[in-house]
Amino acid sequence: MKQMARNPSDGIYAAMPDYVHALEVQGPSRWLYIAGTMGLDEAGVAPATLEEQLDLIWRNLNRILVEADMTTDNIVRITSYLTDPAFAEANGAAREKALGTHRVPTTAIVTQTLDPTWLVEIEAIAAA
């Protein structure tokens, strides 16, 4: 499978350094659609802080990827659901930490989650 960032440099606003406008995926044989994943521990409890929840979200996402014999390098799309626009910077930093230099199309939406203790929820698509 081959991944190529598609980031036009003219005729459109510039992509930020932490994402790409589009990611072309050539030749995948498997797709993994990951449901909205919360920052919950194994007992289903959300810690109180945003940073702890983001850490757990990325741990949970990594665990799901391992189950599918994939890594964060296989992620081709991320959507974050934030309960407060002020969470955008921390969410972006957590994503960059988790992905390293791998950049994918991302969207952040400010919304209400089903449980008020869930501060952020992230869904992803991965390909292999």
Phi and psi in degrees as a GROMACS rama.xvg file:
@    title "Ramachandran Plot"
@    xaxis  label "Phi"
@    yaxis  label "Psi"
@TYPE xy
-120.525  138.401  LYS-2
-119.453  132.474  GLN-3
-132.832  123.606  MET-4
-67.7523  138.236  ALA-5
-119.988  99.2079  ARG-6
-126.599  83.8535  ASN-7
-57.9224  143.243  PRO-8
-101.628  -7.09139  SER-9
-137.29  154.706  ASP-10
78.6314  6.8719  GLY-11
-155.264  155.938  ILE-12
-65.0761  151.463  TYR-13
-71.2642  140.189  ALA-14
-71.8104  147.933  ALA-15
-73.8344  161.933  MET-16
-64.7031  -16.7139  PRO-17
-97.7633  6.28901  ASP-18
-154.332  171.575  TYR-19
-121.154  156.203  VAL-20
-64.6687  -40.9819  HIS-21
-152.167  155.245  ALA-22
-131.114  114.621  LEU-23
-84.0632  130.032  GLU-24
-116.537  118.82  VAL-25
-110.922  130.887  GLN-26
72.9045  32.031  GLY-27
-73.4535  146.985  PRO-28
-109.204  -14.3959  SER-29
-140.662  143.94  ARG-30
-122.896  141.437  TRP-31
-126.005  118.017  LEU-32
-103.83  112.524  TYR-33
-97.8597  123.434  ILE-34
-61.349  164.142  ALA-35
-51.8057  122.179  GLY-36
-111.605  128.905  THR-37
-100.206  165.943  MET-38
-86.1093  67.0637  GLY-39
-111.549  143.771  LEU-40
-80.688  -177.773  ASP-41
-61.0723  -23.9283  GLU-42
-86.7076  -0.930252  ALA-43
82.7186  20.8577  GLY-44
-103.752  134.019  VAL-45
-91.1863  127.023  ALA-46
-64.7186  165.48  PRO-47
-74.463  -29.9394  ALA-48
-98.4457  151.811  THR-49
-59.6886  -45.3732  LEU-50
-60.3994  -42.2179  GLU-51
-65.7352  -39.0005  GLU-52
-66.92  -42.365  GLN-53
-62.749  -40.5334  LEU-54
-60.2511  -45.577  ASP-55
-66.5789  -38.0789  LEU-56
-57.7274  -48.2504  ILE-57
-70.2025  -31.3962  TRP-58
-64.2822  -44.59  ARG-59
-64.5805  -42.2178  ASN-60
-62.0539  -43.0403  LEU-61
-61.4663  -39.2468  ASN-62
-63.8305  -41.2518  ARG-63
-64.2639  -43.5573  ILE-64
-61.432  -43.181  LEU-65
-59.3106  -41.3834  VAL-66
-57.6698  -31.929  GLU-67
-95.5098  11.3505  ALA-68
57.5315  46.4007  ASP-69
-132.963  171.167  MET-70
-131.666  -179.349  THR-71
-63.2677  -20.2654  THR-72
-65.6671  -19.6355  ASP-73
-84.5992  -12.1471  ASN-74
-67.3601  132.197  ILE-75
-120.176  -5.41243  VAL-76
-162.079  138.88  ARG-77
-135.34  134.55  ILE-78
-123.85  126.353  THR-79
-108.798  136.061  SER-80
-112.485  109.413  TYR-81
-104.825  142.251  LEU-82
-87.6558  -6.02709  THR-83
-151.09  130.94  ASP-84
-60.032  -22.5717  PRO-85
-66.9014  -12.857  ALA-86
-83.7291  -6.99362  PHE-87
-58.9651  -44.7284  ALA-88
-64.186  -46.8711  GLU-89
-64.849  -38.4464  ALA-90
-62.8214  -44.8787  ASN-91
-62.8958  -41.3501  GLY-92
-64.4187  -40.59  ALA-93
-65.5396  -39.3214  ALA-94
-63.7664  -46.0528  ARG-95
-61.866  -40.7666  GLU-96
-62.2681  -42.9947  LYS-97
-70.582  -36.9958  ALA-98
-91.9003  -14.1111  LEU-99
63.5947  -127.17  GLY-100
-88.4661  -5.20483  THR-101
-70.5936  121.603  HIS-102
-115.572  136.935  ARG-103
-135.92  162.913  VAL-104
-63.3743  135.985  PRO-105
-134.551  154.099  THR-106
-139.498  139.493  THR-107
-119.578  130.312  ALA-108
-122.019  134.244  ILE-109
-94.7164  123.932  VAL-110
-155.74  178.349  THR-111
-98.2541  133.208  GLN-112
-88.0998  167.228  THR-113
-65.662  -27.7171  LEU-114
-123.604  126.596  ASP-115
-64.3382  -13.8331  PRO-116
-81.8284  -14.3429  THR-117
-84.5703  110.752  TRP-118
-85.28  -26.1212  LEU-119
-152.534  149.859  VAL-120
-137.434  138.763  GLU-121
-128.904  131.815  ILE-122
-116.002  153.872  GLU-123
-144.307  159.058  ALA-124
-123.454  134.557  ILE-125
-127.378  153.639  ALA-126
-137.438  147.127  ALA-127
